[in-house]
């Protein structure tokens, strides 16, 4: 699955370019991608917001390239731009520090390097404007000299990035390690007012594709069709996977000897700390009137009248706890650094966020000592079926 169409943005290595204003970040990005991704100007602070582009870049393969505002920006607006740059750091897999070779490393550059090191990010230092240097530079394992104007060193930079991407890559599986080749797997996919028109959502797509790649037979149905679907099978399915909001109905209609879980639980295992999210479910039992709950989603879809995050989950939590909790909502790249106001965080499965961003959010909650649970685990716990929903994963893990 190395082609452009086969790899979703959340699964691509995120390569972000950082540095001071006018170090030539945008010019280097344009030279590396051979596209005009970012506007280039001699004016300080031309890049005002992170610019993100998913693309196929040889010899790297499918990647997301991110150009960021200058880390030394000034003033009130500049501070906001710097904060946006810090947000990019949370989702960065490979960091590139672009330095004006005529100026050399500054205190601001060193501060960025310290950030990379503290976050354990693989990184390269790119000394730009090689064409203006009068002497031959000395490169090392972390440093490469380039000229965004003449193209000198750009291919060497791409080769060096490809090595870092390869070393940072590890094979992960959503579900293929939980079933055998040839197994029949049933995906229960509700099509209701909150389902996107004409398509299925990303975790369902990714799970389906991985099962097909694993040579499983996949049957898709809606919740009210599951019982009849099971009755037509002559061989017991290896696994039933459901959308979390249909957990209660699916659990009732799936015989106890058939493993059952949800897309959300699979993605919790795939992208984050599953055990930590399971522990977060315990906090649901202790919610009291007035407690604040943050419900956070990684995507920015148009919310429908029956939206799971803003409508169904708050209602289910109130019904389960008997408490009148207060709810706040975030979506997309927004996630508070200060979580002290909250008693609990309920997060989506994170299919639109890369692993680095999901782990950052869980670490932020852990440091603040705020329990965090995801949709699937919370819904299973509130319906009394969490142990069963986790059995396929836990039994596999030993």
N, C-alpha and C positions, 0 to 999 in steps of 0.2 A: 504494500500500500504506500508506495513512495511517490506516486504521481500527485499533481496539484489537486485534482478533484477528489482524491481518495483520503486526504489527510485534513481534518478540520483544524481551524486555527488554534483551538485549545490544546491540541496534541502536537503542534509544531514547536520546535525550539524557538524561544523568543530571544532575539539578538538585539540588544539596545545600545545605542550610541550616545555617550555622555560627554560632557566637557564644558569649557568656558564659552562665553559668547565670542563669536568670530574666530574660533579655533578651526572652523571648517567642517564641523560635524555634518551639516546638510550636504556639503559638496562631496564629502567622503561617502555618505550614504548613496547619493546619486551615482557616484562613480562605481561603487560596489555593485549596485543593482542594475546599472546601465539604464536607469529610468530617472525621470525627473519627479521623484517622490516628494521632495521638499523644495520650497522656494529658497533661492540663494540670493544673498545681497550683502554688500559691504556694511550695511546698517546693523548696529548691534541689536540683538534680540529679534531677528526676523522670524525665527521659529517661536511662536507664542504658545503652542500647545503640542503635546506629543503627537507625532504623525506615525500611524501604524499601517503596515502593508503586508498582507499574506501573499507569498509568492514562491515560485520554484526557482532556486538559485543554485546553479552549478558552481562548484562541485558539492555544495552543501545539501541540496535536496529541498523539500518543503520547509519553509521557515516563516517566521514573522519578524520583519525588520521594523525597529522603532527608532525614530529620530526624536530627541528631546530638546526642550528649551535649555538655554545656558544655565549652568548650575550657579553662576555668579550674578544672576539677574538682581536688580535693585528696585527699591521702592515697594509700595503696597501691592501693585500688580505683579511686580517681579517676584515677590514672596509667594504669591499664588502660583506662579509658573514653576518656581522651585519646588513647591509642594506637589504639583502634578508630576514633576520629575521623580520625586521620592516615591510616589505611587507606582511609577513604572518599575522602580527597583524591586518592588514586591513580586513582580511577575517575570523578572528577567532570568533567563537561563544562562546566557553568555553576555558579559558586559564588555563594551569597547570604549576606552577612554581616548578621545581625540585631543591631541595637544598641538599647539602651534610650535613647530620646531624652532622658530626664531626666538620664541619667548622661553621655551622650556617648561618644566614642571613648576607650577605655582602652588601656593598654599591651598587654593580651591581644588586643584587637581589632586593634591595629596589627600585632601579630605574625601574626595570620591574614591580614591584607591583604598583608603581605610574602610569606607563603607563596603566596597567589594569584598575585602578580606574578612571583615566582621560577619558578612552574610555568607561567606564561603562560596562566592561566585567565581567561576572560571572567568578570566579576563585577559584582554590584550591592551597594550598601550600603543596607539597609533600616532606616530609623530608625522603630522601633516606639513605640507609646503616644502617637501624635499627639494623641489626645483629651485628654491631660494637659498639653499645651503651652499656654502663655498667649499666645504670639506666633506670627505666621505664619512658617513655615520657608522657607528658600531651597533649592530643589532644584538639582541639576546633572546632568550626563550619567551620573554614577555613583551618585547618591543619590536615593532616593525615600522620602517620609514616609507612614506608614500607621498605622492603628489596627486591630489584630486584634479589638478589642472591638466597635467600631462599624462596621467594614468600610471606613472611609474610606481611599482610596488603594489598595485591594486590586486593583481592576480595572486601575488604572494600572500597578501592579507586574506584573500578568500580561501586559500589553501590552509592557512593557519587556523582560520575560523572553522573550517571543515573538520580539522583534527580535534578541536575543542568540542564541537557538537557531537562527534562520534564518541569521545571519551565521556561526555556527560549523559549519553543516551543509555537507557536500560529498557529491556523488553518488559512490558506490563500487559496484563490481560484483564479484561472486564469480567469475562465469564467462561472463556474457553477452558480454563484449568479446572472448572467445576463440573464439566460434563465430558463424556467420551465421544469420540468420533462415531457418527451414525446414530447418536441419541436423537430422540424427538424432543423438542423444547417448545413450550407454548408461551407466547407473549400476549398478555392481556392488556389491550390498549383501548381505554375509553375514548369514544368520539362524541364529545358533548360540546356545549356552548363555549367552553374555554379551550378546546382543541384548535390548533391552527388550521385554517382552511386549506385543503388540498395536499397536506403533507403530514408526516409524523414528526415528533420532536426529536432533537438531537440524541439524547441517550437511547431512545428506542432505535434510531437509525444505526448508531454505533454498535449496539448490542446485536441487532439483527445481522449486520455485516460480519461481525466477528464470528458469530455462530455459523454463518454460511461458509466463511473461510475455514472453519474447523470441521466442515463437512457434516454438520448436523441438519436434520430436517426441522424446519421452523414453521409453526402454525401460529397465525395471528388471529385473535378474536376479541370481541368486546366482552365486558364482564357478564352480561346476561346471556352470552352464548357459550360460556366456558363449560357448564355442566353438560350440555349437548355435545360439545366438541370432545370432551373426555370420553363420553359414552360411545363415540364412533371409533375410538382407537382400539386396535387389537393388542397393542404393546403399550405398557405403562410409560409415560413420558419421563425423561431424566430430570426435568426441572420445569416448573411453572414460574414465570417472572411477570409481575404485575406492576402497573402504575400504582403509586402509593395510595392515591385517594380511593382506589377500589379494593384495598386490602381486606376489609371486613367481609365483603361479598365473596371475594376470591378464596379466602381462607375457609369459608363455610362450604364452598362448592368443590374444593380440592381435597380428595381423600388424604388421610394422615400419613400414608406410606409414600406419598409423592412429595419430594422436596419443593419448597415454595419460598420465594423471596421477592424483592422489588428492585426496580431499576435504581432507585435512590440508595438503597443499601449497597448494591453492587458498586455504585460510583463513590460511596463513602470509603469502601475498601480500596478502590482504584486510585483515588486522589488524595486521601487524607488519612487521619488517624481514626480508624473504625472504633477501636476500644474506647478512645476518648469521647466519641460521639455517643456511644452506648451508655457510658457513665453519665453523660449529660441528660439522658432521658429520666434519670432518677429525680432531677430537679423539678420535673413536671408535677410530681406528687406534693411538693411543698410550696407551690405558688399560693399567694394570699392576695386579698383585695388590695389594689393599688400598686402591686408589683409591676415593673415595666419589663416588657418582653420585646426584643428586637427580632423581627422577621426579615431575613436578608436573602435576596436572590441575586444570582450572578448575571442574569440576562435582563434585557430591558423590553420585554414583549408588551404588547398592548393588553392591558388588564380588562377581562370580561366581567360580566355581572357575577359569575360563579367562580371567580379566580381563587385558586387554592391558597395562595399566599396571603392575600388581603381579606378574604371572605371566609373560606372554609376552615382554615387552620385556627384563626381566632375563635370561631364558633365552637370547634371541636375542643379546644383548650378550655374555654369557659365551661362547656358541658362536662368535661372530664374532671376538672379541678373544683368546680363549684365556686370559683373565685372570679371577681371582676378585675382581671388584670388589664393594664393599659398597654397598647401595642404601637410600636414605631416600625416603619418599613424603609428598607433601602434596596436599591437594585443596581445592576451593572457594576462599574468599578468602585462604587461608593461603599465604604465600610469604615465606621468610626475608629479612630485610634484610641479615643477615650470611651471605655465601655462601663465606666463606674456606675452609671445610672441604671444599669440593667440587672435583673435577677436571672435572666435566661436569654440565650440566643438560639433561634431556630433558623437553620440555613437550608437552602435548597441543595440538590445533589451536586451542583457546581459544574455541570457539563460544559458551560460556556467559559469557565475559568480554567487556567492551566494549573498544574499541580503546585507550582511555587506560590501562586496567589492563595489557593485553598489552604495550604500549610501555614502561610503567613496569618491568615484569619484565625486559624485554630491556635496558633502560638500566641496571638494577641489576646484571645479569650483566656487561654491558660495562664498567661502572666497576670491578667487582671483577676484571676480566680473566679471567672464567670462561666458557668456550665454552658456547653454548646452541644446541640443535637441537630440532626438533619430531619427533613420532612419524613422520609420513609421510616426512620427509627422512631420518631415521635408518634407517628400515626399507628405503627405496629404496637408500640407500648400502650397507647391509649385504648387500643382494641384488645389488649391482653394476648397478643399473638407474637410478641417480640422474639421469644425463645424459638418458636417455630420458624420465623422469618430469617433468623440468623443461623439456623441449624446447617444449612447447606454450606455456608461459608465456614463456620466454626468446625464442622466435622472434617472439612477438607484441610483446614489448617492444623488439625491434629487433636 
